[in-house]
Amino acid sequence: MKTTLGFAAFVLVLLVVTPTVCTAQVTDVYRDPNMDFGSIQTVAVVPFANLARDQVVADRVRDVFISRLLSTGAVYVLPVGEVARGIAKLELQSPTSPSPEEVVKLGTLLKADAVITGVVREYGEVRSGTTTANIISMSIQLIEAGTGKVVWSASSTKGGISFWNRLFGGGGQPVNKVTEEAVDALFDKLLGPPQKGR
């Protein structure tokens, strides 16, 4: 069942329930100032591109992303199988990076308001001397399905070996926790600072 909260309320929910997101580094944030994010009710999350060493991490990160998005209850996230069938029906050659025309076709077929793409740049364990820790680096794009235009994008890096890890040792947080915090950091930056008069 579709919710009526929309993306604006979705971000407010995340700001309340995820106070730790400010610890993640977020860079390269773009937000279309003319986009009404409240109009987004249904989203399709396509498979994420993978630049990491482990070949299955993109699926893991996508799963965490979808779970965190679903947990807010603010938007309807199309089931993974339904998105896969739509991709197969349209015979998309590169589902991880669809063209604007393909986004419009996929959005029309799935009745989605937006399509979300992602890239996992780094994922897993890093080492410095005898110290190890988990790290993730990823980016997300929100593409308006009606136009195929990117209306929001951001990159997030979380984890890694800190100064205190090097000084006192320690292995950092579990990779799933690091992934959740990186995803939450992206959600936190979705709409940016409040607009005046709103």
Kinemage of the C-alpha trace (Angstrom):
@kinemage 1
@onewidth
@group {chain A} dominant
@subgroup {mainchain}
@vectorlist {calphas} color= white
{ca met a 1} P 0.000 0.000 0.000
{ca lys a 2} L 1.369 3.402 -0.897
{ca thr a 3} L 2.059 5.915 1.834
{ca thr a 4} L 1.208 9.589 1.652
{ca leu a 5} L 4.180 10.856 3.660
{ca gly a 6} L 6.533 11.342 0.715
{ca phe a 7} L 10.276 11.945 0.703
{ca ala a 8} L 10.142 15.149 2.748
{ca ala a 9} L 8.624 13.349 5.743
{ca phe a 10} L 10.954 10.417 5.094
{ca val a 11} L 13.986 12.621 5.716
{ca leu a 12} L 12.454 14.108 8.872
{ca val a 13} L 11.868 10.595 10.217
{ca leu a 14} L 15.498 9.688 9.583
{ca leu a 15} L 16.767 12.800 11.341
{ca val a 16} L 14.858 11.769 14.449
{ca val a 17} L 15.634 8.034 14.511
{ca thr a 18} L 19.271 8.103 13.342
{ca pro a 19} L 21.254 10.509 15.531
{ca thr a 20} L 24.581 8.879 14.614
{ca val a 21} L 24.492 9.789 10.934
{ca cys a 22} L 26.494 12.956 11.487
{ca thr a 23} L 29.618 10.842 12.075
{ca ala a 24} L 29.748 9.776 8.433
{ca gln a 25} L 31.530 11.815 5.819
{ca val a 26} L 29.268 12.921 2.989
{ca thr a 27} L 30.587 14.711 -0.073
{ca asp a 28} L 29.475 15.716 -3.547
{ca val a 29} L 25.866 16.460 -2.640
{ca tyr a 30} L 23.607 17.697 -5.443
{ca arg a 31} L 19.946 18.562 -5.017
{ca asp a 32} L 17.713 20.004 -7.723
{ca pro a 33} L 16.187 23.125 -6.101
{ca asn a 34} L 13.148 22.919 -8.381
{ca met a 35} L 12.236 19.334 -7.497
{ca asp a 36} L 9.200 18.646 -5.312
{ca phe a 37} L 10.506 15.661 -3.366
{ca gly a 38} L 7.152 15.322 -1.605
{ca ser a 39} L 5.654 14.138 -4.891
{ca ile a 40} L 7.766 10.971 -4.829
{ca gln a 41} L 5.619 8.124 -3.513
{ca thr a 42} L 6.934 5.023 -5.313
{ca val a 43} L 10.587 4.232 -6.029
{ca ala a 44} L 12.404 1.487 -7.919
{ca val a 45} L 15.926 0.637 -6.743
{ca val a 46} L 17.891 -0.893 -9.624
{ca pro a 47} L 20.991 -3.086 -9.058
{ca phe a 48} L 23.992 -1.128 -7.798
{ca ala a 49} L 27.234 -0.956 -9.758
{ca asn a 50} L 30.220 -2.555 -8.050
{ca leu a 51} L 33.776 -1.180 -8.097
{ca ala a 52} L 34.889 -3.074 -4.986
{ca arg a 53} L 37.038 -6.209 -4.980
{ca asp a 54} L 34.303 -8.543 -3.718
{ca gln a 55} L 31.877 -9.202 -6.564
{ca val a 56} L 28.762 -9.650 -4.407
{ca val a 57} L 28.976 -6.529 -2.256
{ca ala a 58} L 26.741 -4.400 -4.491
{ca asp a 59} L 23.839 -6.762 -3.804
{ca arg a 60} L 24.543 -6.633 -0.064
{ca val a 61} L 24.661 -2.844 0.002
{ca arg a 62} L 21.525 -2.574 -2.117
{ca asp a 63} L 19.754 -4.914 0.317
{ca val a 64} L 20.764 -2.745 3.296
{ca phe a 65} L 19.727 0.395 1.415
{ca ile a 66} L 16.291 -1.024 0.573
{ca ser a 67} L 15.780 -2.294 4.133
{ca arg a 68} L 16.608 1.129 5.616
{ca leu a 69} L 14.323 2.806 3.102
{ca leu a 70} L 11.478 0.385 3.833
{ca ser a 71} L 11.901 0.800 7.591
{ca thr a 72} L 10.907 4.453 7.349
{ca gly a 73} L 7.517 3.608 5.825
{ca ala a 74} L 7.671 6.949 4.026
{ca val a 75} L 7.745 5.709 0.434
{ca tyr a 76} L 6.675 2.556 -1.333
{ca val a 77} L 9.728 0.627 -2.516
{ca leu a 78} L 8.949 -1.725 -5.372
{ca pro a 79} L 9.943 -5.354 -4.685
{ca val a 80} L 13.334 -6.392 -6.067
{ca gly a 81} L 11.744 -9.154 -8.175
{ca glu a 82} L 9.299 -6.726 -9.763
{ca val a 83} L 12.136 -4.361 -10.664
{ca ala a 84} L 14.147 -7.290 -12.097
{ca arg a 85} L 11.193 -8.366 -14.265
{ca gly a 86} L 10.805 -4.803 -15.549
{ca ile a 87} L 14.513 -4.639 -16.418
{ca ala a 88} L 14.285 -7.980 -18.233
{ca lys a 89} L 11.118 -6.986 -20.111
{ca leu a 90} L 12.759 -3.793 -21.374
{ca glu a 91} L 15.996 -5.704 -22.083
{ca leu a 92} L 18.144 -3.024 -20.461
{ca gln a 93} L 21.772 -3.608 -21.422
{ca ser a 94} L 23.193 -1.842 -18.361
{ca pro a 95} L 20.597 -1.864 -15.548
{ca thr a 96} L 23.099 -0.383 -13.066
{ca ser a 97} L 23.382 2.807 -15.142
{ca pro a 98} L 20.249 3.234 -17.268
{ca ser a 99} L 20.025 6.085 -19.757
{ca pro a 100} L 17.441 8.850 -19.196
{ca glu a 101} L 15.224 7.260 -21.863
{ca glu a 102} L 15.480 3.862 -20.164
{ca val a 103} L 14.608 5.417 -16.791
{ca val a 104} L 11.450 6.919 -18.285
{ca lys a 105} L 10.480 3.573 -19.828
{ca leu a 106} L 11.189 1.671 -16.609
{ca gly a 107} L 9.303 4.217 -14.513
{ca thr a 108} L 6.306 4.009 -16.839
{ca leu a 109} L 6.322 0.209 -16.845
{ca leu a 110} L 6.665 -0.069 -13.056
{ca lys a 111} L 4.523 2.984 -12.271
{ca ala a 112} L 7.403 4.428 -10.249
{ca asp a 113} L 7.903 8.120 -9.525
{ca ala a 114} L 11.667 7.771 -9.241
{ca val a 115} L 14.471 5.332 -9.953
{ca ile a 116} L 17.425 5.005 -7.580
{ca thr a 117} L 20.842 3.950 -8.857
{ca gly a 118} L 23.972 3.393 -6.800
{ca val a 119} L 27.695 2.669 -7.015
{ca val a 120} L 29.731 0.831 -4.375
{ca arg a 121} L 33.301 2.127 -4.687
{ca glu a 122} L 34.915 0.442 -1.708
{ca tyr a 123} L 33.683 -2.143 0.771
{ca gly a 124} L 35.262 -4.392 3.367
{ca glu a 125} L 38.376 -4.466 5.482
{ca val a 126} L 41.313 -2.071 5.267
{ca arg a 127} L 44.638 -2.527 7.047
{ca ser a 128} L 47.305 -0.180 8.332
{ca gly a 129} L 50.170 -1.970 10.057
{ca thr a 130} L 48.556 -4.296 12.588
{ca thr a 131} L 45.284 -2.350 12.697
{ca thr a 132} L 42.265 -3.273 10.599
{ca ala a 133} L 38.804 -1.745 10.227
{ca asn a 134} L 35.829 -1.910 7.881
{ca ile a 135} L 35.057 0.796 5.358
{ca ile a 136} L 32.430 1.551 2.752
{ca ser a 137} L 32.378 4.226 0.080
{ca met a 138} L 29.271 4.602 -2.053
{ca ser a 139} L 27.167 7.036 -4.036
{ca ile a 140} L 23.460 7.204 -4.823
{ca gln a 141} L 21.427 8.991 -7.493
{ca leu a 142} L 17.714 9.716 -7.394
{ca ile a 143} L 16.334 10.040 -10.925
{ca glu a 144} L 12.885 11.447 -11.656
{ca ala a 145} L 11.089 8.768 -13.648
{ca gly a 146} L 8.975 11.191 -15.688
{ca thr a 147} L 11.955 13.020 -17.181
{ca gly a 148} L 14.979 10.756 -16.620
{ca lys a 149} L 16.695 13.677 -14.894
{ca val a 150} L 18.956 13.272 -11.851
{ca val a 151} L 17.358 15.348 -9.085
{ca trp a 152} L 19.550 14.319 -6.161
{ca ser a 153} L 22.899 12.610 -5.697
{ca ala a 154} L 25.444 12.220 -2.945
{ca ser a 155} L 28.495 10.207 -1.966
{ca ser a 156} L 29.189 8.779 1.468
{ca thr a 157} L 32.237 7.203 3.075
{ca lys a 158} L 32.042 5.595 6.497
{ca gly a 159} L 34.464 3.577 8.604
{ca gly a 160} L 38.153 3.159 8.030
{ca ile a 161} L 41.062 3.385 10.444
{ca ser a 162} L 40.955 6.395 12.725
{ca phe a 163} L 43.796 8.095 14.565
{ca trp a 164} L 42.651 6.408 17.780
{ca asn a 165} L 42.607 2.994 16.071
{ca arg a 166} L 46.225 3.520 15.035
{ca leu a 167} L 47.188 4.732 18.492
{ca phe a 168} L 45.384 2.154 20.645
{ca gly a 169} L 44.408 -0.585 18.197
{ca gly a 170} L 40.880 -1.811 17.679
{ca gly a 171} L 38.995 -3.156 14.723
{ca gly a 172} L 36.263 -0.606 14.188
{ca gln a 173} L 32.612 -1.490 13.710
{ca pro a 174} L 31.077 -4.497 11.900
{ca val a 175} L 30.763 -3.930 8.163
{ca asn a 176} L 26.947 -4.113 8.247
{ca lys a 177} L 26.834 -1.348 10.890
{ca val a 178} L 29.239 0.757 8.837
{ca thr a 179} L 27.020 0.228 5.783
{ca glu a 180} L 23.870 1.251 7.677
{ca glu a 181} L 25.540 4.432 8.907
{ca ala a 182} L 26.788 5.313 5.419
{ca val a 183} L 23.271 4.813 4.019
{ca asp a 184} L 21.735 6.875 6.834
{ca ala a 185} L 24.231 9.644 6.112
{ca leu a 186} L 23.036 9.737 2.510
{ca phe a 187} L 19.403 9.919 3.644
{ca asp a 188} L 20.303 12.724 6.043
{ca lys a 189} L 21.612 14.806 3.150
{ca leu a 190} L 18.688 14.090 0.851
{ca leu a 191} L 16.953 17.432 1.203
{ca gly a 192} L 19.695 19.465 2.830
{ca pro a 193} L 18.918 22.462 5.067
{ca pro a 194} L 15.284 23.572 5.385
{ca gln a 195} L 14.116 26.150 2.871
{ca lys a 196} L 12.947 29.554 4.136
{ca gly a 197} L 9.221 29.936 4.438
{ca arg a 198} L 8.607 26.186 4.416
